[in-house]
Amino acid sequence: ITDKEPKYGLAVTGRVHPEHIIRKSGARPGDALVLTKPLGTGTITTALKRGTAEAQHVDEAVHSMSRLNNLAASAARRHHAHAMTDITGYSLIGHAHEVAHLSGVDLRFRFDALPWLSGARSYAGQGIFPGGMSRNRDYYGTWTRILAPLGEADADLLFDPQTSGGLLIALPAEAALMLVQELQNADIPAAIIGEVLTPHEEGGRIEVV
């Protein structure tokens, strides 16, 4: 963390039954990828710090960040998720790389399927990003191929650090459809955003189409 605000850390200790753990390392080729919150908190909160963010955009971002992932996590377990992680400071691409690397697979995202918070793409177009975006891009870009015809702002948004982001869940395609329907019925804006691929070499690569 390289900003000027003071920080303090907390540690939470708990217990979980071994059979109830959903790890990052279980994604399988053919799985669908589900995301449970829209992206863009990094650019919106940076716009807020610079005094250029619209109130409605900030309110939507705060509402998203305030929503817990507990209901989505419980639903993912009921639908037999193979792998799961939360999307936070390392961005969608960074945390997806962790899943891909640990699972020995590649992942493909469809850019047009990615959900964005209102205002996120507008602020990105103005070059408003936290410093962590460029660090994420410089590091995780090594494993990323952007095949879609994206402008620089949209490409950078893939590396936008998130605060209290949603869950990225890998599970069988039919189960993913049922999971998304259940979550949407509970007012959780889940979406299928891609799929798990057979790995090229050792795995860990991310494609954006």
C-alpha positions as CSV (number, residue, x, y, z in Angstrom):
1,I,0.0,0.0,0.0
2,T,1.6,3.3,-1.1
3,D,-1.0,5.9,-0.2
4,K,-0.9,8.6,2.5
5,E,-3.9,7.5,4.6
6,P,-3.1,5.6,7.9
7,K,-4.0,2.0,7.9
8,Y,-4.5,-0.7,10.6
9,G,-4.7,-4.4,10.1
10,L,-7.0,-7.1,11.6
11,A,-6.7,-10.8,11.7
12,V,-9.8,-13.1,11.9
13,T,-9.4,-16.7,13.0
14,G,-12.1,-19.3,12.3
15,R,-12.8,-22.9,11.7
16,V,-14.3,-24.7,8.6
17,H,-15.0,-28.3,7.9
18,P,-12.4,-29.6,5.4
19,E,-15.2,-30.8,3.1
20,H,-16.7,-27.3,2.9
21,I,-13.6,-25.6,1.7
22,I,-13.7,-24.2,-1.9
23,R,-10.2,-23.6,-3.0
24,K,-8.7,-21.6,-5.8
25,S,-7.1,-24.7,-7.2
26,G,-10.1,-26.8,-8.5
27,A,-11.1,-25.2,-11.8
28,R,-11.6,-27.7,-14.6
29,P,-11.6,-27.2,-18.4
30,G,-15.2,-26.7,-19.6
31,D,-16.3,-24.9,-16.4
32,A,-18.1,-21.7,-16.7
33,L,-16.9,-18.6,-14.8
34,V,-19.4,-16.6,-12.8
35,L,-18.7,-13.1,-11.2
36,T,-21.0,-11.9,-8.5
37,K,-20.4,-8.2,-8.4
38,P,-19.7,-5.5,-11.0
39,L,-16.2,-4.1,-11.4
40,G,-14.8,-0.6,-11.3
41,T,-14.5,0.4,-7.6
42,G,-10.8,1.4,-8.0
43,T,-11.4,4.0,-10.7
44,I,-14.6,5.3,-9.0
45,T,-13.0,5.8,-5.6
46,T,-10.0,7.4,-7.2
47,A,-12.3,9.8,-9.0
48,L,-13.9,10.5,-5.6
49,K,-10.5,11.4,-4.1
50,R,-9.9,13.7,-7.0
51,G,-13.3,15.4,-6.5
52,T,-14.6,14.5,-9.9
53,A,-16.9,11.6,-9.1
54,E,-20.7,11.9,-9.5
55,A,-22.6,11.2,-6.3
56,Q,-24.8,8.5,-7.9
57,H,-21.7,6.6,-9.1
58,V,-20.2,6.8,-5.6
59,D,-23.4,5.6,-4.0
60,E,-23.6,2.6,-6.3
61,A,-20.0,1.7,-5.6
62,V,-20.5,2.0,-1.9
63,H,-23.6,-0.1,-2.0
64,S,-21.7,-2.8,-4.0
65,M,-18.7,-2.7,-1.6
66,S,-21.0,-2.9,1.4
67,R,-22.7,-6.1,0.2
68,L,-21.3,-9.3,1.8
69,N,-20.4,-12.3,-0.3
70,N,-21.9,-14.8,2.2
71,L,-25.1,-15.6,0.3
72,A,-23.1,-16.0,-3.0
73,A,-20.6,-18.2,-1.3
74,S,-23.3,-20.4,0.2
75,A,-25.0,-20.7,-3.1
76,A,-21.8,-21.6,-4.9
77,R,-21.2,-24.5,-2.5
78,R,-24.8,-25.8,-3.0
79,H,-24.1,-25.8,-6.8
80,H,-20.9,-27.7,-6.3
81,A,-18.4,-25.0,-7.3
82,H,-15.0,-26.4,-8.3
83,A,-13.0,-23.3,-7.4
84,M,-13.6,-19.8,-6.1
85,T,-11.8,-16.6,-5.1
86,D,-12.7,-13.1,-4.3
87,I,-11.7,-10.2,-6.5
88,T,-9.8,-7.5,-4.5
89,G,-6.6,-5.5,-4.9
90,Y,-5.0,-7.6,-7.6
91,S,-7.9,-7.0,-10.0
92,L,-10.0,-9.4,-12.0
93,I,-7.0,-10.5,-14.0
94,G,-4.7,-10.9,-11.0
95,H,-7.0,-13.1,-9.0
96,A,-8.1,-15.0,-12.1
97,H,-4.4,-15.8,-12.8
98,E,-4.1,-17.3,-9.3
99,V,-7.1,-19.6,-10.0
100,A,-5.7,-20.5,-13.4
101,H,-2.1,-21.1,-12.1
102,L,-3.1,-23.1,-9.1
103,S,-5.6,-25.2,-11.1
104,G,-3.3,-25.8,-14.0
105,V,-5.7,-24.4,-16.5
106,D,-6.2,-21.3,-18.7
107,L,-9.2,-18.9,-18.4
108,R,-11.1,-16.9,-21.1
109,F,-13.1,-13.8,-20.4
110,R,-15.6,-12.2,-22.7
111,F,-15.2,-8.5,-22.3
112,D,-18.7,-7.7,-23.4
113,A,-20.0,-10.0,-20.6
114,L,-18.1,-8.2,-17.8
115,P,-20.4,-6.1,-15.6
116,W,-19.3,-2.5,-14.7
117,L,-20.4,-0.1,-12.1
118,S,-22.0,3.0,-13.5
119,G,-19.3,5.6,-14.3
120,A,-16.4,3.2,-14.2
121,R,-15.7,3.2,-18.0
122,S,-16.1,7.0,-18.1
123,Y,-13.6,7.6,-15.4
124,A,-11.2,5.1,-17.0
125,G,-11.5,7.0,-20.2
126,Q,-10.2,10.0,-18.4
127,G,-7.2,8.1,-17.2
128,I,-8.4,8.1,-13.6
129,F,-6.9,5.0,-11.9
130,P,-5.3,4.1,-8.6
131,G,-1.6,3.5,-8.7
132,G,-2.2,-0.2,-8.2
133,M,-3.6,-0.6,-11.7
134,S,-0.3,0.0,-13.4
135,R,1.5,-2.4,-11.0
136,N,-1.1,-5.0,-11.6
137,R,-0.9,-4.5,-15.4
138,D,2.9,-4.6,-15.4
139,Y,3.0,-7.9,-13.4
140,Y,-0.1,-9.9,-14.5
141,G,0.1,-8.6,-18.1
142,T,2.8,-11.3,-18.6
143,W,0.1,-14.0,-18.5
144,T,-2.6,-12.0,-20.3
145,R,-3.6,-11.9,-24.0
146,I,-6.2,-9.3,-24.9
147,L,-7.6,-10.5,-28.2
148,A,-10.7,-8.2,-28.2
149,P,-10.3,-4.8,-30.0
150,L,-10.2,-2.8,-26.8
151,G,-9.0,0.8,-26.3
152,E,-6.3,1.5,-23.7
153,A,-8.9,2.5,-21.0
154,D,-10.9,-0.7,-21.3
155,A,-7.8,-2.8,-21.3
156,D,-6.5,-1.0,-18.1
157,L,-9.9,-1.6,-16.4
158,L,-9.1,-5.3,-16.4
159,F,-6.3,-4.5,-14.0
160,D,-8.3,-2.1,-11.8
161,P,-7.8,-2.9,-8.1
162,Q,-11.1,-3.7,-6.4
163,T,-12.2,-3.1,-2.9
164,S,-14.7,-5.7,-1.5
165,G,-15.2,-7.1,-4.9
166,G,-17.4,-10.1,-5.8
167,L,-16.6,-13.8,-6.1
168,L,-15.1,-15.4,-9.2
169,I,-16.6,-19.0,-9.3
170,A,-15.7,-21.9,-11.6
171,L,-18.3,-24.6,-11.9
172,P,-20.0,-26.8,-14.5
173,A,-21.8,-24.8,-17.2
174,E,-25.3,-26.1,-16.4
175,A,-24.8,-25.5,-12.7
176,A,-23.6,-22.0,-13.5
177,L,-26.9,-21.1,-15.2
178,M,-28.8,-22.2,-12.1
179,L,-26.4,-20.4,-9.8
180,V,-26.8,-17.1,-11.7
181,Q,-30.6,-17.4,-11.8
182,E,-30.7,-18.1,-8.0
183,L,-28.4,-15.2,-7.3
184,Q,-30.2,-12.8,-9.5
185,N,-33.5,-13.7,-7.9
186,A,-31.8,-12.7,-4.6
187,D,-30.9,-9.3,-6.1
188,I,-27.2,-10.3,-6.5
189,P,-26.0,-9.2,-9.9
190,A,-24.2,-12.3,-10.9
191,A,-23.2,-13.0,-14.5
192,I,-21.4,-15.7,-16.5
193,I,-18.3,-13.9,-17.9
194,G,-16.2,-16.7,-19.4
195,E,-15.0,-20.2,-19.3
196,V,-12.1,-22.5,-18.2
197,L,-9.8,-23.7,-21.0
198,T,-7.5,-26.7,-21.4
199,P,-4.1,-25.3,-20.5
200,H,-1.4,-24.2,-22.9
201,E,1.7,-25.7,-21.4
202,E,1.5,-25.3,-17.6
203,G,-1.6,-23.1,-17.4
204,G,-2.1,-19.8,-15.8
205,R,-2.9,-17.8,-18.9
206,I,-5.8,-15.4,-19.3
207,E,-7.5,-14.6,-22.6
208,V,-9.9,-11.7,-23.1
209,V,-12.0,-11.9,-26.2
